[in-house]
Amino acid sequence: MHEKTDAVPGSGETVQTGVFLLATGVFKQFGGVTVLENVDLDVNYGEVHALMGENGAGKSTIIKIITGVYTKDAGEIFIDGRHAEINSRQDARALGISVIYQELSLIPALTVTENIFLGLEKTKYGLLDKKSMHERVRSLVDHYGFDIDPDATVDTMGMAQRQMAEILKALAFKAKLIIMDEPTSSLSAAESEKLFETIDGLRRKGVGILYVSHRLEEVYRLSDRLTVMRDGKIVGVLKKEEIESHKVMTMMIGREVKGDEEKGSTKRYEDRCLEVKNLAYGSMLKDVSFRAYGGEILGIGGLVGSGRTELIRCIYGAAKYSEGTITLNGKPVSRSIRKNIKNGFGYVPEDRRVEGLIPLLTTEKNITIASYDKIASAGLVNRKKETDWADRAISDYDIRPPIRTLPGGNLSGGNQQKTILSRWLTRDPQILLLDEPTVGVDVGVKIDLYKLLRELAEKGTIVIMVSSDLPELVFLADRILVMHGGKFFEEFERGRATQSAVLLAASGVHTEEGKAL
């Protein structure tokens, strides 16, 4: 039995305490490759327990075992001290376990209440009992103090409120443990803070939270404990007062991290040049001109809506600009994606799951899909060339697990990103366009990607990178062009850029560090 105690002094409410979930000795293999080995994990009532590790460390796998998506090969799971077999999502929900993924599962055209009861509608005399469902959601909103309207349609709500709707969906079916997987990946700073306040409220009410994130500042802000995973194993559990960035990064990647280890000087190849002149695209781009050279990483900064994504989509051929010219080494760049790929273009989009990865195809197919011109003849794919091509990419870019037949959608976020990047790197591109290349990936994978991009630039490839991550831009880019209002507003040479100066430029304020454009 669990001790009862006041949730809030003087409130009269009681909450359970003690261990809700205990997983011991969990073991899992895919195709003979061990992805979890003797994993022990526990989460208490009223606790925020953070889970960190490199992409591919096993975080997603242990979550899917706890929620019944995968079955464990060995080990035991206890809920409230009782042995439990979780073989389906329905089993998990019946035990009080819910999960909220990065990609929310809400249907935009339905109301909050309709989403919460979708597939589990209440009826009375054979008819939908809308009143009962509404009252249930309203009671939860009032109890947890959420700022959300049960009758609002999801497509009228901001991302923070959509997150709350997902949390309500879990609470409506008496969730005692809510697993949150990178919940702030699509939130602004203000929306993230609202979510943190919601999590604090859930903790006070006795709900356990397993919080998966690659953002250490969030983990420190929220968590009571932090478990770190590496290579399918638990490498340490830290109390809040023990959480320190250098210690956590070292635990995650298994070695000391030096802050300046990836940044080095590069040679500019003047004969390898992408030139954009007077480009216009609807209301998003206005008279945009710049040059990018082989041997350098050109960073493009700016706020959301400043035209960054539209610019590189125009260069790649995915968006049709109305005015201006684009040339590569003095020759016009085609408006055809197919021709541009053949001519050495690569593109890593912002939304990897919608525009980049094809989740149902294997890792092999996701890697080779852009290279059939090199591995096919007379219209037929050479299977040996294809498998060799994929195996080489998986090895060279350390894609985990190293199983080319595994569906791409089953890979962790960082390994999905590596898969998309390897699609282009195996082609030795002349120009690589990247839109938010490290969003949703942890520090270990970031370091790997930074190395790959630096090595690519040093070979003479033109690398153009859009990023909202200011430390990333300042750390990695040789030059930074900042967009504001559909135009380039300021340029920063290497060594002169600071995070504050780039942010001011993105907001339309010139700085001493930059050069006005």
HELIX and SHEET records of a PDB file:
HELIX    1   1 LYS A   59  ILE A   66  1                                   8    
HELIX    2   2 ARG A   89  ALA A   94  1                                   6    
HELIX    3   3 VAL A  112  ILE A  116  1                                   5    
HELIX    4   4 LYS A  130  TYR A  144  1                                  15    
HELIX    5   5 VAL A  154  THR A  156  5                                   3    
HELIX    6   6 MET A  159  ALA A  172  1                                  14    
HELIX    7   7 ALA A  189  ARG A  204  1                                  16    
HELIX    8   8 LEU A  216  LEU A  222  1                                   7    
HELIX    9   9 LYS A  240  GLU A  242  5                                   3    
HELIX   10  10 SER A  245  ILE A  253  1                                   9    
HELIX   11  11 ARG A  308  TYR A  316  1                                   9    
HELIX   12  12 ILE A  337  LYS A  342  1                                   6    
HELIX   13  13 ARG A  352  GLY A  356  3                                   5    
HELIX   14  14 THR A  363  THR A  368  1                                   6    
HELIX   15  15 TYR A  372  ILE A  375  1                                   4    
HELIX   16  16 ARG A  383  ASP A  396  1                                  14    
HELIX   17  17 GLY A  408  ASN A  410  5                                   3    
HELIX   18  18 GLY A  413  LEU A  425  1                                  13    
HELIX   19  19 VAL A  443  GLU A  458  1                                  16    
HELIX   20  20 LEU A  470  LEU A  476  1                                   7    
HELIX   21  21 GLN A  499  ALA A  506  1                                   8    
SHEET    1   A 2 LYS A   4  ASP A   6  0                                        
SHEET    2   A 2 THR A  14  GLN A  16 -1                                        
SHEET    1   B 4 VAL A  33  ASN A  44  0                                        
SHEET    2   B 4 VAL A  19  PHE A  30 -1                                        
SHEET    3   B 4 ALA A  74  ILE A  79 -1                                        
SHEET    4   B 4 ARG A  82  ALA A  84 -1                                        
SHEET    1   C 6 ILE A  97  ILE A 100  0                                        
SHEET    2   C 6 LEU A 177  ASP A 181  1                                        
SHEET    3   C 6 GLY A 208  VAL A 212  1                                        
SHEET    4   C 6 VAL A  48  GLY A  53  1                                        
SHEET    5   C 6 ARG A 225  ARG A 230  1                                        
SHEET    6   C 6 LYS A 233  LYS A 239 -1                                        
SHEET    1   D 2 THR A 123  LYS A 124  0                                        
SHEET    2   D 2 LEU A 127  LEU A 128 -1                                        
SHEET    1   E 4 LEU A 285  GLY A 294  0                                        
SHEET    2   E 4 TYR A 269  TYR A 281 -1                                        
SHEET    3   E 4 GLU A 323  LEU A 328 -1                                        
SHEET    4   E 4 LYS A 331  PRO A 332 -1                                        
SHEET    1   F 7 PHE A 345  VAL A 348  0                                        
SHEET    2   F 7 ILE A 431  ASP A 435  1                                        
SHEET    3   F 7 ILE A 462  VAL A 466  1                                        
SHEET    4   F 7 ILE A 297  GLY A 302  1                                        
SHEET    5   F 7 ARG A 479  HIS A 484  1                                        
SHEET    6   F 7 LYS A 487  GLU A 493 -1                                        
SHEET    7   F 7 LYS A 515  ALA A 516 -1                                        
SHEET    1   G 2 ALA A 376  SER A 377  0                                        
SHEET    2   G 2 LEU A 380  VAL A 381 -1                                        
END                                                                             
